[in-house]
Amino acid sequence: MTKNADWSFFRVAELEEKGIVHGFCTGGTPWDLLSSKIKHDFLDAFLLKDAVVLTQEHGSDVHVVCNGEMPHSGDGLIILEKNVAGIIKTADCLPVILCDALYPMVSIVHAGWRGTVKNIVGKAVLSMVEYGSRTQNIVALLGPSIGSCCYEVKEDVCAVFKKCGFPEHIFLRHSNALFLDLKKANEWVLSGYGINEVYNVNLCTQCNGTLFHSYRRGDTGKRQINFVSIKG
């Protein structure tokens, strides 16, 4: 874990060295970037000129940030401008960062079960390719989320995934209960697009109450922020 000013976060050092500024923050750090002071402090700490914070909808809309455009709602961002951070807030859902350090280009998405089944990660990959990236150059980072140890779901959720072609192994059954592995589901999606270099912050937000907020644990009004930017 790394600390910068008020922000404690997990990152991949090798990508930071390639100019990909990123982090999966812990629950003990400021997260409300709609506050002008918190946003100012965040930009100052990470030497950024701006940050895009979406009103998240548990959907699959992925927006491109370039030429000063600032989308307002959706669940995914493609960042083409340097020193502009894409921000995703989570409290059990899976934050996914995609980066092509050669282009350079980055993406960040909010992948809850609804976004996952709607293929938001795949749509982000296709958007990156549309703007000039190559899948063999894309690296994926999976941040902290609720794990299969805790993510109990109903049979109707399982049925939706199966209808969309997801494999059985993303679900675990024990003690007459059904559990979803969001990370395995999105790893399966990524592999289908030829992306096999995947870093995984293998921490469960519900289990690790000292590190993270968790919606299922009762932290309904609090979030972690997750961010990515291209260093200018």
MARRO-805328 format. One record per residue: residue in three letters; y, x, z negated of N, C-alpha, C, O, CB in turn. Coordinates in steps of 0.1 Angstrom, whole numbers, padded with zeros to 4 digits, always signed. Atoms other than C-alpha are relative to their C-alpha. Last residue first. Glycine has a CB too. Layout:
BEGIN
alaYXZYXZYXZYXZYXZ;...
END
This chain:
BEGIN
gly-0009-0003-0010+0145+0020+0187+0002+0015+0001+0010+0020+0009+0013-0007-0001;lys-0011-0009+0004+0114+0013+0167+0009+0004+0012+0003+0009+0022-0006+0012-0007;ile+0001-0012-0007+0095-0017+0180+0012+0009-0004+0023+0005-0003+0000-0003+0016;ser-0011-0004-0008+0091-0044+0154-0003+0013+0008-0012+0020+0004+0013+0001-0008;val+0002-0011-0010+0065-0062+0134+0012+0002+0008+0019-0008+0011-0013-0003+0008;phe-0010-0004-0010+0066-0084+0103-0005+0011+0009-0013+0019+0006+0013+0004-0007;asn+0007-0010-0008+0046-0103+0077+0009+0003+0012+0015-0006+0018-0015-0005+0005;ile-0005-0002-0014+0062-0123+0050-0008+0011+0006-0012+0021+0000+0016+0003+0000;gln-0002-0014-0003+0043-0137+0020+0007+0001+0014+0005-0007+0023-0014+0008+0000;arg+0007-0006-0012+0049-0173+0010+0001+0016-0001+0008+0021-0009+0006-0004+0013;lys-0003-0014-0002+0059-0195-0019-0009+0006+0011-0019+0001+0015-0003+0007-0013;gly-0014-0002-0004+0062-0233-0023+0004+0015+0003+0015+0018+0005+0010-0005-0010;thr-0004+0008-0012+0026-0243-0024+0014+0003+0005+0016+0000+0017-0002-0015-0003;asp-0013-0005-0003+0014-0216-0048+0006-0006+0012+0008+0000+0023+0000+0016+0002;gly-0011+0007+0006-0014-0237-0061+0014+0005+0003+0024-0002-0002-0002-0001-0014;arg+0000-0003+0014-0045-0216-0055+0011-0007-0008+0012-0006-0020+0001+0015-0003;arg+0011+0007+0006-0050-0232-0022-0001+0003-0015-0008-0005-0022-0013+0004+0007;tyr-0002+0015+0000-0016-0223-0011-0011-0007-0007-0008-0016-0015+0002-0005+0015;ser+0011+0008-0007-0021-0187-0021+0003-0014-0002+0004-0020-0013-0014+0004-0006;his-0001+0015+0002+0006-0162-0031-0011-0006+0008-0016-0001+0018+0014-0005+0005;phe-0004+0010-0011-0006-0126-0030+0002-0014-0006-0004-0018-0015-0010+0000+0011;leu-0006-0005-0012-0010-0094-0050+0006-0010+0009+0017-0008+0015-0010+0008+0007;thr-0011-0009+0004-0018-0104-0086+0007+0006+0012+0018+0011+0010-0006+0011-0008;gly-0012+0007+0005-0037-0135-0074+0011+0009-0004+0023+0005-0005-0004-0009-0011;asn-0009-0010+0005-0061-0115-0053+0013-0006-0005+0023-0004+0002+0002+0011+0010;cys+0007-0008+0011-0090-0140-0049+0010+0009-0007+0009+0012-0019-0011+0008+0006;gln+0003+0008+0011-0069-0166-0030-0006+0008-0012-0003+0005-0023-0010-0011+0004;thr-0012+0004+0007-0052-0141-0007-0003-0009-0013+0004-0008-0023+0009-0008+0009;cys-0001+0015+0001-0084-0125+0002+0012-0004-0008+0013+0001-0019-0013-0006-0006;leu-0004+0005+0013-0081-0088+0012+0001-0015+0001+0008-0020+0010+0013+0007-0006;asn+0011+0009+0004-0097-0070+0042+0002-0005-0015-0006-0001-0024-0014+0007+0001;val-0004-0001+0014-0066-0056+0058-0009-0010-0007-0006-0022-0008+0015-0003-0003;asn+0002+0012+0009-0085-0054+0091+0004+0003-0014-0002+0011-0021-0014-0005+0001;tyr-0002-0004+0014-0076-0031+0120+0000-0012-0009+0006-0022-0006+0013+0009-0003;val-0005+0010+0009-0090-0041+0154+0000+0006-0014-0010+0011-0020-0008-0013+0000;glu-0006-0008+0010-0096-0019+0184+0007-0009-0010+0019-0013-0007+0009+0011+0006;asn+0011-0003+0010-0120-0042+0203+0006+0010-0011-0001+0012-0020-0011+0007+0007;ile-0007-0007+0010-0096-0061+0226-0010+0003-0012-0014-0006-0019+0013-0008-0005;gly+0002-0014-0001-0115-0071+0257+0008+0009-0010+0010+0021-0008+0005+0004+0014;tyr-0010-0005-0008-0101-0106+0259-0001+0015+0002+0008+0021+0007+0014-0004-0005;gly+0001+0007-0013-0133-0121+0246+0011+0004+0010+0009+0002+0022+0001-0015-0003;ser+0011-0007-0007-0133-0095+0218-0001-0006+0014-0005+0000+0024-0013+0000-0007;leu-0005-0012-0005-0100-0109+0206-0010+0007+0009-0006+0013+0019+0005+0009-0011;val-0010+0003-0011-0113-0144+0203+0004+0013+0006+0005+0014+0018+0012-0008-0006;trp+0008+0005-0011-0144-0132+0183+0010-0003+0012+0006+0000+0024-0008-0012-0004;glu+0006-0012-0006-0121-0111+0161-0008-0004+0012-0008+0003+0022-0009+0007-0011;asn-0010-0007-0009-0101-0143+0156-0005+0013+0006+0000+0017+0016+0013+0002-0008;ala-0004+0009-0012-0131-0163+0144+0010+0007+0009+0008+0006+0021+0006-0013-0006;lys+0011-0001-0010-0144-0134+0123+0004-0008+0012+0001-0005+0023-0013-0004-0006;lys+0000-0013-0007-0110-0132+0106-0011+0002+0010-0008+0007+0021-0001+0011-0011;leu-0011-0001-0010-0108-0169+0099+0000+0013+0007+0003+0013+0019+0013-0003-0007;asp-0005-0014-0001-0142-0169+0082+0010+0001+0011+0007+0003+0022-0012+0010+0002;leu-0005-0005-0013-0148-0206+0074+0005+0014-0002+0012+0017-0012+0011-0009+0006;phe-0012-0009+0001-0169-0218+0044+0003+0006+0014-0006+0010+0021-0003+0011-0010;leu-0002-0006-0013-0193-0248+0042+0013+0008-0001+0023+0003-0006+0001-0010+0011;ala-0015+0000-0005-0207-0260+0009+0001+0009+0012-0008+0017+0016+0009+0006-0012;asn-0003+0013-0006-0243-0270-0002+0015-0001+0004+0020-0012+0005-0003-0012-0009;ser-0002+0010+0011-0245-0240-0025+0005-0013+0005+0014-0020-0001+0010+0005-0011;his+0007-0003+0012-0241-0217+0005+0004-0010-0011+0015-0015-0011+0003+0015-0005;arg+0005+0012+0009-0232-0221+0041-0007+0006-0012-0016+0013-0011-0009-0009+0009;leu+0010-0004+0010-0211-0195+0060-0003-0013-0008+0005-0021-0011+0005+0011-0009;phe+0001+0008+0012-0191-0202+0092-0012+0005-0009-0022+0010-0004-0004-0015+0004;ile-0013-0001+0007-0179-0177+0118+0000-0010-0012+0010-0010-0020+0012-0005+0010;his-0001-0010+0010-0215-0171+0127+0014+0001-0007+0015+0009-0016-0004+0013+0006;glu+0004+0005+0013-0219-0205+0145+0003+0011-0011+0005+0007-0023-0015-0003+0000;pro+0014-0002+0004-0200-0193+0175-0002-0004-0014+0007-0006-0022-0003+0015+0001;phe+0001-0011+0010-0167-0208+0187-0014+0001-0005-0021-0009-0005+0010-0003-0012;gly+0009-0011-0004-0170-0229+0219-0001+0011-0010-0007+0022-0007+0006+0005+0012;cys-0008-0009-0007-0141-0254+0214-0007+0013+0004-0002+0023+0009+0013+0004-0007;lys-0004+0007-0012-0165-0282+0204+0008+0010+0009+0008+0009+0021+0009-0012-0003;lys+0012+0000-0009-0180-0258+0179+0004-0006+0013-0001-0001+0023-0011-0007-0007;phe+0003-0014-0005-0146-0252+0163-0011+0001+0010-0010+0007+0020-0002+0009-0012;val-0011-0003-0009-0138-0289+0161-0002+0014+0006+0000+0016+0018+0014-0001-0007;ala+0002+0007-0013-0172-0297+0146+0010+0004+0010+0007+0005+0022-0001-0015-0002;cys+0011-0007-0007-0167-0271+0119-0003-0006+0013-0005+0002+0023-0013+0000-0009;val-0007-0013-0004-0134-0287+0109-0011+0008+0008-0007+0014+0019+0005+0008-0012;asp-0008+0004-0012-0152-0321+0108+0007+0012+0005+0009+0013+0017+0010-0011-0004;glu+0008+0000-0012-0179-0306+0085+0008-0003+0012+0005+0002+0023-0012-0009-0001;lys+0008+0012-0002-0153-0300+0058-0008+0002+0013-0004+0010+0022+0008-0013+0000;val-0005+0010-0009-0138-0266+0048-0011-0011+0001-0022-0010-0004+0003+0006+0014;glu+0009+0011-0002-0142-0241+0020+0006-0010+0009+0018-0014+0007-0004-0006-0014;tyr-0006+0010-0009-0121-0210+0024-0011-0011+0003-0017-0011+0014+0004+0007+0013;cys-0007+0011+0007-0130-0190-0008+0004-0012+0009+0007-0023+0005+0013+0005-0006;cys+0005+0002+0014-0155-0163+0000+0006-0012-0006+0000-0018-0016+0004+0013-0008;ser+0012+0009-0001-0148-0167+0037-0006-0002-0014-0014-0012-0016-0010+0005+0010;gly+0012-0005-0006-0114-0151+0030-0011-0011+0000-0010-0022-0005-0005+0012-0008;ile+0012+0005+0008-0080-0165+0026-0013+0004+0006-0014+0003+0018+0001-0016-0002;ser+0001+0015-0002-0056-0142+0044-0011-0005-0010-0018+0003-0016-0003-0004+0015;pro+0006+0007+0011-0044-0106+0043+0000-0015+0002+0010-0020+0007+0007+0003-0014;gly-0006-0002+0014-0035-0091+0076-0008-0008-0010-0018-0014-0007+0014-0005+0000;leu+0003+0012+0007-0055-0087+0109+0005+0002-0015-0001+0010-0022-0015-0004+0000;leu+0000-0002+0014-0041-0059+0131-0001-0014-0007+0006-0023-0004+0013+0007-0006;ala-0002+0012+0008-0048-0058+0168-0001+0004-0015-0009+0012-0019-0011-0011+0003;val+0007-0002+0013-0044-0029+0192+0003-0012-0009+0015-0017-0008+0004+0013-0007;ile-0004+0008+0012-0035-0035+0228-0009+0002-0012-0021+0002-0011-0001-0015+0004;asn-0009-0007+0009-0039-0007+0253+0005-0007-0012+0012-0002-0020+0013+0004+0009;gln+0006-0012+0006-0071-0019+0269+0010+0008-0008+0005+0017-0015-0005+0009+0012;thr+0008+0003+0012-0055-0053+0273-0006+0012-0006-0008+0013-0018-0011-0010+0003;arg+0014+0000-0004-0028-0040+0295-0009-0002-0012-0006+0005-0022-0003+0013+0008;ser+0009-0007+0008+0009-0049+0289-0014+0000+0007-0017-0008+0016-0001-0006-0014;gly+0002-0014-0005+0033-0059+0317-0010+0008-0009-0013+0019-0005+0012+0007+0000;tyr-0012-0008+0001+0050-0091+0306-0003+0015+0003+0006+0023+0001+0007-0002-0013;glu-0009+0006-0010+0021-0114+0318+0013+0009+0000+0019+0010+0011+0004-0014-0004;val+0005-0005-0013-0003-0091+0298+0010-0005+0011+0013+0003+0020-0014-0005+0003;met-0002-0015+0000+0017-0097+0266-0004+0005+0014+0004+0014+0020-0007+0007-0011;ser-0014-0001-0001+0017-0135+0273+0004+0015+0001+0012+0019+0009+0008-0006-0011;leu-0004+0003-0014-0020-0134+0279+0015+0001+0002+0018+0006+0013-0005-0014+0003;val+0006-0011-0008-0026-0117+0245+0004-0002+0015+0009+0007+0021-0015+0001-0001;ala-0009-0011+0002-0003-0142+0227-0004+0012+0009+0004+0019+0015+0000+0004-0015;lys-0012+0003-0007-0022-0171+0243+0010+0012-0002+0017+0015+0008+0006-0013-0005;gly+0003-0002-0014-0055-0156+0231+0013-0002+0008+0015+0005+0018-0011-0009+0005;val+0001-0014-0002-0041-0153+0196-0003+0003+0014+0003+0012+0020-0011+0006-0009;ile-0013-0006+0000-0029-0189+0197-0001+0015+0002+0008+0021+0008+0007-0003-0013;asn-0001-0013-0007-0063-0201+0208+0014+0006+0000+0018+0012+0010-0005-0002+0014;lys-0009+0002-0011-0059-0238+0197+0002+0013+0008+0010+0013+0018+0013-0006-0004;val+0008+0008-0009-0089-0233+0174+0008-0004+0012+0002-0007+0023-0004-0013-0008;thr+0012-0008-0005-0071-0204+0158-0007-0008+0010-0011-0003+0021-0009+0004-0012;gly-0004-0009-0010-0038-0223+0155-0011+0008+0006-0011+0011+0018+0010+0010-0006;arg-0005+0008-0012-0055-0252+0137+0005+0010+0011+0001+0007+0023+0011-0009-0004;trp+0012+0005-0007-0075-0228+0114+0004-0008+0012-0002-0008+0023-0009-0009-0009;gly+0008+0008+0009-0044-0209+0105-0012-0005+0008-0014-0001+0019+0008-0012-0006;ala+0013+0006-0004-0033-0182+0128-0007-0006-0011-0016+0000-0018-0009+0011+0006;his+0005+0007+0012+0004-0173+0125-0012-0008+0004-0012-0018+0011+0012-0010-0006;val+0003+0015-0001+0012-0149+0153-0005-0004-0014-0010+0003-0022-0011-0002+0010;ile+0005+0004+0014+0029-0115+0157-0002-0015+0001+0006-0023+0006+0010+0004-0011;ser+0001+0014+0002+0034-0097+0190-0004-0002-0014-0011+0006-0020-0010-0007+0010;val+0008+0004+0012+0044-0062+0201+0000-0015-0001+0009-0022+0005+0007+0006-0013;met-0001+0015+0002+0055-0044+0232-0008-0004-0012-0019+0002-0015-0004-0007+0013;pro+0006+0006+0012+0060-0007+0241+0003-0015+0000+0013-0020+0005+0004+0007-0012;tyr-0010+0007-0008+0046-0002+0269+0014+0003-0004+0022+0006+0006-0002-0015-0002;leu-0003-0007-0013+0025+0026+0254+0011-0007+0007+0019-0001+0014-0012+0001+0008;ala-0010-0011+0002+0026+0013+0218+0004+0007+0012+0014+0015+0012-0006+0010-0010;asp+0002-0010-0011+0009-0019+0228+0011+0010-0002+0022+0008+0003+0000-0007+0014;cys-0010-0010-0004+0008-0040+0196-0006+0008+0012-0017+0012+0012+0004+0008-0011;leu+0005-0007-0012-0008-0072+0184+0010+0010+0004+0022+0007+0005-0003-0011+0011;ile-0009-0008-0007-0002-0084+0148-0007+0006+0012-0018+0011+0011+0007+0011-0009;val+0006-0009-0009-0022-0113+0133+0012+0007+0008+0021+0001+0013-0009-0007+0010;pro-0010-0006-0009-0012-0132+0102-0007+0011+0009-0014+0019+0004+0011+0007-0009;leu+0002-0014-0005-0041-0153+0089+0012+0005+0008+0015-0001+0019-0013+0001+0008;cys+0003-0002-0014-0034-0184+0069+0000+0014+0004+0005+0023-0004+0011-0008+0008;asp+0015+0001-0002-0036-0182+0031-0004+0001+0015-0014+0006+0018-0005-0014-0006;ala+0004+0001+0014+0001-0181+0020-0015-0004+0000-0019-0011-0009+0009-0010-0007;thr+0014+0005+0002+0017-0170+0053-0002-0001-0015+0005+0005-0024-0010+0010+0006;lys+0002+0003+0015+0052-0164+0067-0014-0006-0002-0018-0015+0006+0011-0009-0006;ile+0009+0011+0002+0056-0148+0102-0003-0001-0015-0005+0009-0022-0014+0002+0008;ile+0004+0003+0014+0085-0126+0111-0009-0012+0000-0006-0022+0007+0012-0003-0009;gly+0006+0013+0001+0092-0109+0144-0006-0002-0013-0012+0007-0019-0010-0001+0011;ala+0013+0003+0007+0115-0079+0139-0004-0015+0003+0004-0024+0002+0001+0003-0015;val+0000+0015+0004+0142-0068+0163-0014-0003-0005-0024-0001+0001+0004-0009+0013;asn-0007+0002+0013+0148-0030+0164+0002-0014-0003+0011-0018-0011+0013+0007+0000;lys+0002-0010+0011+0137-0027+0200+0009-0004-0012+0020-0010-0010+0004+0014+0005;glu-0012-0008+0004+0136-0058+0222-0003+0009-0012-0010+0006-0021+0011-0010-0004;leu-0003-0011-0010+0104-0069+0238+0012+0008-0003+0013+0019+0002+0002-0007+0014;ile-0012-0008+0002+0089-0089+0209+0002+0011+0011-0007+0020+0011+0001+0006-0014;ile+0001-0012-0008+0063-0116+0217+0014+0007-0001+0024+0001+0003-0004-0002+0015;leu-0011-0007-0006+0063-0142+0190-0005+0012+0008-0014+0019+0003+0011+0004-0011;gly+0002-0013-0006+0039-0168+0177+0012+0006+0007+0020-0002+0013-0012+0000+0009;asp+0009-0008+0008+0038-0199+0156-0004+0013+0005-0012+0020+0000-0013-0008-0003;gly+0013-0005-0006+0065-0221+0169-0008+0008-0010-0005+0008-0022+0004+0008+0013;ser+0013+0006+0005+0101-0230+0161-0012+0004+0008-0010+0008+0020+0001-0016+0000;his-0002+0006+0014+0136-0214+0163-0013-0005-0005-0015-0005-0018+0010-0011+0001;pro+0007+0013+0001+0135-0191+0194+0001-0004-0015+0002+0004-0024-0014+0001+0004;met+0005+0001+0014+0162-0163+0194-0007-0014-0001+0000-0024-0004+0011+0002-0010;glu+0005+0013+0002+0171-0150+0229-0007-0001-0014-0014+0008-0017-0009-0005+0011;gly-0008+0007+0010+0192-0118+0228-0005-0014-0003+0001-0021-0012+0014-0001+0004;asn-0014+0003-0005+0179-0105+0261+0008-0008-0010+0016-0017-0006-0001-0007+0013;cys-0006-0010-0009+0143-0106+0249+0014-0005+0004+0017-0017+0003-0009+0003+0012;val-0013-0004+0005+0122-0125+0223+0005+0012+0009+0000+0023+0008-0001+0004-0015;val-0003-0013-0003+0092-0143+0239+0015+0003-0004+0024-0005-0002-0001+0003+0016;his-0013-0002-0007+0078-0174+0224+0003+0015+0002-0001+0023-0006+0011-0007-0008;val-0003-0014+0002+0042-0184+0215+0013+0003+0009+0013+0000+0021-0011+0010+0005;asp-0011-0005-0008+0034-0220+0209+0004+0014-0003+0006+0018-0015+0013-0009-0002;ser+0003-0012-0008+0000-0225+0194+0011+0004+0010+0008+0012+0019-0013-0003+0009;gly+0003+0003-0014+0004-0250+0166-0004+0013+0007-0010+0022+0002+0012-0007+0007;his+0015+0000-0001+0004-0249+0128-0004-0003+0015-0014-0011+0017-0006-0010-0010;glu+0004+0014-0002+0042-0258+0130-0016-0001+0001-0021-0012+0004+0005-0004+0013;gln+0014+0000-0004+0061-0227+0118-0006-0014+0000-0003-0023-0009-0009+0009-0009;thr+0005+0012+0007+0099-0228+0117-0015-0002+0005-0016-0007+0016+0009-0013+0001;leu+0003+0013-0006+0103-0193+0131-0002-0011-0011-0007-0008-0022-0012+0001+0009;val+0008+0008+0010+0121-0163+0116-0003-0014+0006+0007-0022+0008+0006-0001-0014;val+0002+0014-0005+0134-0138+0142-0010-0007-0010-0021-0002-0012-0006+0000+0014;ala+0013+0005+0002+0149-0106+0127-0001-0015+0004+0008-0023+0002-0004+0001-0015;asp+0001+0015+0002+0179-0086+0136-0015-0003-0003-0024+0005-0001+0005-0007+0013;lys-0013+0007-0003+0194-0051+0139-0001-0015-0001+0009-0021-0003+0004+0004+0014;leu+0001+0010-0010+0166-0033+0120+0013-0006+0003+0022-0006-0005-0010-0011-0003;leu-0009-0005-0010+0167-0001+0099-0001-0009+0013-0003-0004+0024-0004+0014+0004;phe+0009-0004-0011+0137-0012+0077+0008+0004+0013+0002+0005+0024-0009-0011+0004;ala+0011-0008+0005+0156-0014+0044-0008+0005+0012-0013+0017+0011-0009-0009-0009;asp-0005-0013+0004+0189-0026+0060-0012+0009-0004-0012+0021-0001+0009-0002-0012;leu-0004-0008-0012+0172-0054+0079+0005+0014-0004+0001+0023+0004+0011-0008+0007;phe+0012-0003-0008+0154-0066+0047+0004+0009+0013-0003+0019+0015-0007-0013+0004;asp+0007-0011+0007+0186-0063+0026-0013+0004+0008-0016+0016+0008-0004-0005-0014;his-0009-0012-0001+0206-0084+0051-0008+0012-0006-0008+0023+0000+0013-0002-0006;lys+0001-0004-0014+0178-0110+0053+0007+0013+0002+0002+0022+0009+0004-0011+0010;ile+0014-0006-0001+0176-0112+0015-0002+0005+0014-0008+0016+0016-0011-0011-0003;lys+0001-0013+0008+0214-0116+0013-0014+0006+0002-0015+0018+0004+0003-0003-0014;ser-0008-0011-0008+0216-0142+0042-0001+0013-0008-0002+0024-0001+0014-0004+0001;ser-0010-0005+0009+0188-0163+0026+0007+0011+0007+0001+0021+0010-0005+0003-0014;leu-0011+0009-0003+0168-0177+0055+0012+0002-0009+0023-0002-0006-0004-0015-0001;leu-0010-0007-0009+0147-0146+0050+0011-0010+0006+0019-0005+0013-0007+0007+0011;asp-0008+0010-0006+0130-0162+0020+0011+0006+0009+0022+0008+0004+0006-0010-0011;trp+0006+0006-0012+0102-0137+0014+0009-0010+0007+0007-0013+0019-0013-0007-0004;pro-0008+0011-0005+0114-0113-0013-0006-0005+0013-0010+0003+0021+0015+0004+0001;thr-0012-0005-0007+0085-0091-0026+0008-0013+0005+0002-0023+0007-0004+0009+0012;gly-0011-0004+0010+0059-0099-0053+0013+0004+0007+0022+0008+0000-0005+0010-0008;gly-0007+0012+0005+0037-0119-0029+0011+0004-0009+0019-0005-0012-0010-0008-0007;thr+0006+0007+0012+0027-0088-0010+0008-0011-0005+0020-0013-0001-0003+0011-0011;cys-0006-0001+0013+0040-0079+0025-0009-0007-0011-0016-0016-0008+0014-0006+0000;phe+0005+0012+0006+0019-0073+0056+0004+0000-0014-0002+0007-0022-0016-0002+0002;gly+0005+0001+0014+0039-0046+0074-0005-0014-0003+0000-0024+0002+0011+0004-0009;his+0007+0012+0003+0052-0033+0107-0004-0001-0015-0004+0010-0021-0013-0002+0009;val-0004+0003+0014+0073-0008+0125-0006-0013-0004-0004-0023+0003+0016+0000-0002;ile+0002+0014+0003+0055+0003+0156+0003-0002-0015-0005+0001-0023-0015-0004+0004;gly-0012+0008-0002+0070+0036+0167-0002-0014-0002+0007-0022+0001+0005+0003+0013;lys-0002+0003-0014+0038+0056+0173+0012-0009+0003+0014-0013+0014-0013-0006+0006;glu-0003-0013-0006+0038+0071+0138+0003-0001+0015+0009+0007+0021-0011+0010-0002;glu-0014-0003+0004+0039+0036+0124+0005+0013+0007+0016+0014+0011+0001+0001-0015;leu-0009+0008-0008+0008+0029+0144+0014+0002-0003+0023+0002+0006-0004-0015-0001;glu+0000-0006-0013-0011+0058+0128+0009-0008+0010+0014-0002+0019-0015-0001+0005;ala-0009-0012-0002+0001+0047+0094+0000+0005+0014+0010+0009+0019-0004+0011-0010;val+0009-0010-0006-0015+0012+0095+0009+0012+0004+0017+0011+0013-0007-0005+0013;arg-0003-0003-0014+0005-0011+0072-0011+0010+0004-0019+0015-0003+0014+0006+0001;phe+0011-0007-0006+0002-0029+0039+0004+0003+0014+0009-0006+0021-0014-0008-0002;phe+0007+0005-0012+0034-0040+0021-0012+0009+0004-0012+0021+0000+0009-0002+0012;ser+0013-0007+0000+0057-0037-0009-0009-0006+0011-0010-0018+0012-0007-0001-0015;trp+0012+0005-0007+0092-0047-0002-0012+0009-0002-0011+0021+0001+0004-0001+0015;asp+0007+0011+0008+0121-0043-0027-0013-0005+0007-0019-0014+0001+0010-0012+0000;ala-0010+0008+0008+0132-0008-0014-0008-0011-0007-0016-0008-0015+0010-0007+0010;asn-0013-0004-0005+0103+0004+0008+0010-0010-0006+0010-0022-0003+0000-0002+0016;lys-0012+0007+0005+0069+0004-0007+0012+0005+0006+0014+0017+0008+0000+0002-0016;thr-0012-0007-0002+0035+0012+0009+0012-0008-0006+0011-0020-0007+0003+0003+0015;met-0012+0009+0000+0000+0000+0000+0012+0009+0000+0013+0019-0007+0000-0010-0012;
END
